[in-house]
């Protein structure tokens, strides 16, 4: 009970690691659509992309970015780079693909962007390959 009433963090690094892993799993789940040509064609036919010169490329880049960022976050490898990929991709989705209504319609991509900000500042935390490979820096 004392831990709940104190302003001091507890299990902070483990909590960040669990959030990083779960976020990575969600991103992989959404990003794996990059391997499904029919789904990607459906996205490319959305009004935001239809008739644009690079619509299909943008769709593949977005889903590919989700997949790669998800893998990197899951492993805790190059976490801050993965976080930047996540932030840019999700803000693009929220404000350019979506309508920018982050309080309702585009809440999920915006929340993913906020998770990216968390990982940008916290790094891979515990249970990460970053900690194993870059511990001496």
C-alpha positions as CSV (number, residue, x, y, z in Angstrom):
1,X,0.0,0.0,0.0
2,X,2.9,2.3,0.7
3,X,4.1,2.1,-2.9
4,X,0.7,3.2,-4.2
5,X,0.8,6.3,-2.0
6,X,4.3,7.4,-2.7
7,X,5.3,9.7,-5.6
8,X,8.4,7.6,-6.3
9,X,8.2,5.2,-9.2
10,X,8.4,1.4,-8.7
11,X,9.2,-1.2,-11.3
12,X,9.6,1.6,-13.7
13,X,12.1,-0.1,-16.1
14,X,10.1,-3.3,-16.1
15,X,6.8,-1.4,-16.8
16,X,8.5,0.5,-19.7
17,X,9.8,-2.8,-21.1
18,X,6.4,-4.4,-21.0
19,X,4.8,-1.4,-22.7
20,X,7.5,-1.5,-25.3
21,X,7.0,-5.2,-26.0
22,X,3.2,-5.0,-26.2
23,X,3.4,-1.9,-28.5
24,X,5.9,-3.9,-30.7
25,X,3.5,-6.8,-30.9
26,X,0.6,-4.5,-31.8
27,X,2.6,-2.8,-34.5
28,X,3.8,-6.1,-36.0
29,X,0.2,-7.3,-36.1
30,X,-0.9,-4.2,-38.0
31,X,2.2,-4.0,-40.1
32,X,2.1,-7.6,-41.3
33,X,-0.5,-6.4,-43.7
34,X,2.4,-5.2,-45.9
35,X,2.7,-8.9,-47.0
36,X,-1.0,-9.1,-48.1
37,X,-1.2,-7.6,-51.6
38,X,-5.1,-7.6,-51.6
39,X,-5.2,-5.6,-48.4
40,X,-2.5,-3.2,-49.6
41,X,-4.4,-2.6,-52.8
42,X,-7.5,-1.8,-50.8
43,X,-5.6,0.8,-48.8
44,X,-4.1,2.2,-52.0
45,X,-7.7,2.8,-53.3
46,X,-8.6,5.0,-50.3
47,X,-9.5,8.5,-51.4
48,X,-6.4,9.9,-49.7
49,X,-4.1,7.8,-51.9
50,X,-6.2,7.2,-55.0
51,X,-5.1,9.1,-58.0
52,X,-1.9,10.4,-56.4
53,X,1.4,9.6,-58.0
54,X,2.9,7.9,-55.0
55,X,-0.2,6.5,-53.2
56,X,0.7,2.8,-53.4
57,X,4.3,3.6,-52.3
58,X,3.1,5.6,-49.3
59,X,0.8,2.7,-48.3
60,X,3.6,0.2,-48.5
61,X,6.0,2.6,-46.7
62,X,3.5,3.1,-43.9
63,X,2.8,-0.5,-43.3
64,X,6.4,-1.4,-43.7
65,X,7.3,1.2,-41.1
66,X,4.8,-0.2,-38.7
67,X,6.2,-3.7,-39.2
68,X,9.9,-2.7,-38.9
69,X,9.3,-0.4,-35.9
70,X,7.3,-3.2,-34.2
71,X,10.1,-5.7,-34.7
72,X,12.6,-3.3,-33.3
73,X,10.5,-2.4,-30.3
74,X,9.7,-6.0,-29.6
75,X,13.4,-6.8,-29.5
76,X,14.4,-3.5,-27.9
77,X,16.9,-3.0,-30.7
78,X,17.6,0.5,-31.9
79,X,14.7,1.6,-29.7
80,X,15.1,5.3,-30.2
81,X,15.3,5.0,-34.0
82,X,12.2,2.7,-33.9
83,X,10.5,5.3,-31.7
84,X,11.2,8.0,-34.3
85,X,9.8,5.8,-37.1
86,X,6.7,5.2,-35.0
87,X,6.2,8.9,-34.1
88,X,6.5,10.1,-37.7
89,X,4.4,7.3,-39.2
90,X,1.6,7.6,-36.7
91,X,1.5,11.4,-36.8
92,X,1.2,11.2,-40.6
93,X,-1.6,8.7,-40.2
94,X,-3.4,10.8,-37.6
95,X,-3.1,14.1,-39.4
96,X,-2.8,13.4,-43.1
97,X,-4.5,10.1,-43.7
98,X,-7.0,10.8,-40.9
99,X,-8.7,14.0,-40.1
100,X,-6.5,15.1,-37.1
101,X,-9.3,14.5,-34.6
102,X,-7.0,13.0,-32.0
103,X,-9.7,13.1,-29.3
104,X,-11.9,10.6,-31.2
105,X,-11.5,9.4,-34.7
106,X,-7.7,9.4,-34.9
107,X,-7.0,8.6,-31.3
108,X,-5.3,5.2,-31.8
109,X,-2.5,6.4,-34.2
110,X,-2.0,9.5,-31.9
111,X,-1.7,7.2,-28.9
112,X,0.9,5.1,-30.7
113,X,2.8,8.3,-31.4
114,X,2.7,9.2,-27.7
115,X,4.1,5.7,-26.9
116,X,6.8,6.5,-29.4
117,X,7.6,9.7,-27.4
118,X,7.9,7.6,-24.3
119,X,10.3,5.1,-25.9
120,X,12.3,8.0,-27.5
121,X,13.0,9.4,-24.1
122,X,13.2,6.2,-22.1
123,X,15.2,4.0,-24.5
124,X,14.9,0.2,-24.6
125,X,14.9,-0.1,-20.8
126,X,15.4,-3.5,-19.4
127,X,15.0,-6.8,-21.4
128,X,16.3,-5.1,-24.5
129,X,19.0,-5.9,-27.0
130,X,20.0,-2.2,-26.8
131,X,21.0,-2.9,-23.2
132,X,23.0,-5.9,-24.2
133,X,24.8,-4.4,-27.2
134,X,25.2,-0.7,-26.2
135,X,25.6,-1.0,-22.4
136,X,29.1,0.4,-22.4
137,X,28.1,3.7,-24.0
